[in-house]
Amino acid sequence: MKNYNSDIVLEIEKKSIKLYESFVEADHWSSENLKFEELDNLSLKIKRNRAEISKIQSTIPSKPVFAIFGISQVGKSYLVQNILSQNGESLKVQVGKHDLDFLSSINPAGNNAYFKF
């Protein structure tokens, strides 16, 4: 799983702000230059897009979380591995400066242990 450094995350945040501001400007332009049905249709699309961008902006700085719960020894770890790994590679989890293999380093043995990820 790719980890993005804080500079990349900051750049994504800046670009999302610019995109949001562009929709605000488009909303102002449409209210000044369009009328009736044309204005209503475009305004609705602009407002929906602004709302979607706002939702995305609120999640940019957060770290994604994945949780799974179930009885022991039914393959939850392999499900996590298959859902979260990329291109069939083993799932790597970054702990400090180390990349650990999820199945061999973090996944507990079958002794009714549990893991939090």
Secondary structure, DSSP 8 states (H G I E B T S, - for coil): -----HHHHHHHHHHHHHHHHHHHHHHHHHHHH--HHHHHHHHHHHHHHHHHHHHHHHHTTS---------TTSSHHHHHHHHH-STT---EEEETTEEEEIIIIIS--TTT-----
